[in-house]
Amino acid sequence: MNETLRTIHTLRSIHGDFSEREITAEDLTTILNAAVQAATASARQSYSIIVVDDKLVMREYLSYVGSKALLFCVDFTRIADTATLLGHPYEVPEILGFITGSTDTILAAQTAAIAAKSLGIDSLFTNSVHRLNLRELYQHFQLPERHCFPLISLVLGYPRQEPKDHVERLTGPGVVHFDHYSRIAREEAEELIQAYDDPEEHLGMISNWRELGYDHYLDWYFAAWDGSGFPTDKLSELYTVLAEAGFVRKAMASR
């Protein structure tokens, strides 16, 4: 396994247990310069990265505290401003723009995480920004209301202590498909359930699901954690903000 693959395979999430050790300005610059090398649609880099240093701000707006945090936003503001300067009308192509912009943004974010890990810096991706008051978040970070949406944050730092287990990932049926899409068979689904239950596989987010009264890890996941139960008012807020930013039509937001 070469060094690049070794870095990718050692990626891990540090859930809010970062030490006081700070990331150097040089390493931060290295991470940011690597992030912007990610692939991007039409060479436009339809994202912005906000570096967060203040620990209190991290706690209040990103829910987790590390040495540094990067707030990645889908953002067409810079593109729209240059179009205006050249006398061209510009509007984001609604949901298509949001999809391609989100892709640009996530590719940059993942590249940042890989670059950080190559420097011995761990990370945590979190979409906690969507569970907070988006209006307040826009106001604090002075985000443009049009053409911009906070997509995900990446908290960076060094672990206070080494995580007990390294969470593994699925690589087989239902994840990788050859030639065409194949739904998993009942037997394969049962094998997946058992794999999540096996403590030696390290696939799940928690290990004490039995103590919580569940027969299977996935029982806990679907009953207690799965985001399909996201509050209706919060979903409405997301649609409204996306509509105001120009990424979806207002008629969609009012449903």
C-alpha atoms as one frame of an Amber mdcrd trajectory, in Angstrom:
protein
   0.000   0.000   0.000   1.492   3.360  -0.997   1.536   6.467   1.210  -1.526
   8.044  -0.414  -3.649   4.932   0.099  -2.338   4.567   3.638  -3.479   8.116
   4.400  -6.959   7.453   2.998  -7.338   4.155   4.855  -6.394   5.778   8.168
  -9.013   8.536   7.931 -11.189   8.621  11.031 -13.667  10.881  12.785 -12.782
  12.398  16.157 -16.149  13.038  17.799 -15.593  16.144  19.845 -12.530  14.939
  21.734  -9.786  17.120  20.309  -6.807  18.167  22.399  -5.544  21.697  23.041
  -2.710  21.249  20.548  -2.966  23.857  17.825  -2.545  23.472  14.074   0.251
  25.656  12.748  -0.429  28.430  10.249   1.834  26.614   7.788  -0.154  23.379
   8.039  -3.452  25.243   7.696  -2.194  26.917   4.526  -1.080  23.530   3.190
  -4.548  22.070   3.852  -6.350  24.984   2.170  -4.039  24.930  -0.849  -4.698
  21.209  -1.236  -8.474  21.596  -0.862  -8.770  23.959  -3.823  -6.993  21.451
  -6.070 -10.079  19.229  -6.032 -11.979  18.641  -9.257 -14.619  21.261 -10.005
 -17.367  21.670 -12.610 -16.387  24.014 -15.465 -13.296  25.142 -13.493 -15.484
  27.548 -11.503 -14.948  26.393  -7.876 -18.507  27.201  -6.817 -17.719  27.174
  -3.111 -16.283  29.313  -0.333 -14.305  28.151   2.698 -14.554  30.058   5.963
 -11.774  29.391   8.462 -13.018  29.457  12.059 -10.470  30.029  14.838 -12.671
  31.092  17.728 -13.480  28.115  19.973 -16.673  29.707  21.293 -17.901  30.256
  17.740 -17.138  26.622  16.897 -19.146  25.454  19.890 -22.113  27.716  19.171
 -22.382  27.353  15.409 -20.623  24.077  14.541 -21.355  22.093  17.751 -17.797
  20.752  18.015 -14.496  22.340  19.018 -11.096  21.604  17.517  -7.983  23.587
  16.729  -9.506  24.970  13.530 -12.751  24.506  11.666 -13.578  25.006   8.006
 -17.119  25.929   6.995 -17.690  24.883   3.391 -20.427  26.752   1.531 -21.935
  26.189  -1.876 -21.326  29.677  -3.235 -21.883  31.305  -6.616 -21.473  34.882
  -5.305 -17.951  35.354  -6.644 -19.053  33.994 -10.022 -22.120  36.245 -10.118
 -20.036  39.297  -9.174 -17.565  38.738 -12.000 -20.445  38.222 -14.444 -21.950
  41.546 -13.363 -18.613  43.301 -13.784 -18.413  42.023 -17.363 -22.010  42.977
 -18.088 -23.440  39.463 -18.245 -26.726  38.536 -16.556 -26.265  35.622 -14.168
 -28.559  33.393 -12.175 -27.780  30.059 -10.584 -29.499  27.258 -12.537 -31.574
  26.340  -9.476 -31.362  22.713  -8.360 -28.841  21.803 -11.071 -26.582  24.545
  -9.793 -27.023  23.334  -6.242 -26.161  19.759  -7.196 -23.021  20.698  -9.109
 -22.081  23.297  -6.514 -22.527  20.767  -3.716 -20.321  18.345  -5.610 -17.612
  20.993  -5.990 -17.881  21.818  -2.294 -17.755  18.253  -0.990 -14.809  17.355
  -3.218 -12.884  20.307  -1.783 -13.895  19.368   1.762 -12.848  15.728   1.407
  -9.561  16.771  -0.159  -8.964  19.022   2.861  -9.584  16.078   5.208  -7.132
  13.879   3.301  -4.506  16.625   3.230  -4.925  17.158   6.973  -4.538  13.456
   7.684  -1.348  13.358   5.621   0.015  15.936   8.092  -1.081  13.869  11.092
  -4.149  16.028  11.727  -7.490  14.346  12.385 -10.931  15.681  11.572 -14.674
  15.498  11.988 -17.218  16.239   9.263 -20.498  17.554  10.645 -23.722  18.894
   9.157 -24.713  20.305  12.535 -25.099  23.739  10.905 -28.431  22.551   9.478
 -29.786  21.715  12.920 -29.150  25.249  14.170 -30.887  28.515  13.370 -29.773
  29.165   9.818 -30.684  32.855   9.974 -28.336  33.364  12.905 -25.595  31.411
  11.169 -25.933  33.533   8.019 -25.806  36.671  10.124 -22.795  35.668  12.215
 -20.645  34.592   9.269 -22.037  37.403   7.070 -23.006  34.935   4.350 -24.697
  36.359   1.246 -28.402  35.500   1.325 -28.340  34.964  -2.436 -26.282  32.286
  -4.201 -24.742  30.905  -0.982 -25.610  27.999   1.344 -23.566  26.498   4.226
 -23.197  22.838   3.292 -20.885  21.191   5.800 -18.176  21.963   8.319 -14.880
  20.196   8.894 -13.414  20.390  12.389  -9.652  19.839  12.480  -7.295  18.983
  15.323  -5.381  16.355  17.240  -7.155  13.716  19.347  -6.969  14.008  23.133
  -6.526  10.242  23.179  -6.386   7.573  20.527  -9.854   6.283  19.563 -10.462
   2.772  20.833 -11.546   1.385  17.472 -11.216   2.442  13.864 -14.646   2.470
  12.202 -14.603   0.312   9.084 -16.661   0.707   5.913 -18.753  -1.645   3.795
 -17.191  -2.645   0.481 -19.380  -5.487  -0.758 -22.996  -6.114  -1.902 -25.217
  -3.077  -2.003 -22.248  -0.690  -2.096 -20.213  -1.634  -5.156 -22.100  -2.722
  -8.291 -20.659  -4.151 -11.496 -22.240  -3.539 -14.911 -25.651  -2.688 -13.425
 -27.386  -1.882 -10.149 -28.301  -4.910  -8.046 -30.605  -4.811  -5.029 -29.281
  -6.882  -2.163 -30.979 -10.231  -1.649 -32.639 -11.109   1.651 -29.685 -13.290
   2.617 -27.278 -10.448   1.893 -29.396  -8.027   3.953 -29.331 -10.471   6.861
 -25.552 -10.748   6.520 -25.252  -6.953   6.641 -27.357  -6.804   9.805 -25.117
  -9.423  11.419 -21.985  -7.602  10.250 -23.153  -4.413  11.986 -23.860  -6.487
  15.112 -20.370  -8.042  15.144 -18.115  -5.957  17.445 -15.068  -7.201  15.536
 -16.276  -5.504  12.332 -16.376  -1.986  13.866 -19.044  -0.794  11.430 -21.380
   1.082  13.742 -21.378   4.484  15.424 -21.928   3.105  18.942 -21.158  -0.189
  20.659 -23.648  -0.142  23.580 -26.846  -0.622  21.544 -27.641  -3.859  23.401
 -27.471  -2.014  26.704 -29.966   0.456  25.281 -32.435  -2.377  24.702 -32.080
  -3.083  20.976 -31.834  -6.496  19.332 -29.603  -5.242  16.518 -27.384  -2.230
  15.941 -29.529  -1.225  12.956 -32.624  -1.328  15.193 -30.977   1.446  17.212
 -29.962   3.299  14.059 -33.400   3.343  12.451 -35.326   3.911  15.685 -33.099
   6.404  17.479 -30.731   8.028  15.023 -31.887   7.992  11.402 -32.544  11.507
  10.088 -35.808  10.573   8.349 -37.535  11.980  11.421 -36.111  15.484  10.864
 -38.579  18.042  12.272 -40.980  19.459   9.679 -40.308  23.047  10.711 -36.555
  22.554  10.221 -37.115  21.033   6.771 -39.309  24.005   5.935 -36.541  26.362
   7.025 -34.027  24.574   4.800 -36.342  24.810   1.772 -37.014  28.482   2.468
 -33.345  29.386   2.766 -32.502  27.402  -0.368 -35.287  29.221  -2.228 -34.066
  32.619  -1.084 -30.559  31.658  -2.185 -31.902  30.770  -5.632 -31.261  27.051
  -5.478 -34.894  25.874  -5.495 -38.107  27.547  -6.597 -40.189  29.270  -3.958
 -43.151  27.095  -4.905 -41.144  24.096  -3.736 -40.312  25.802  -0.456 -43.976
  26.481   0.315 -45.057  22.844   0.110
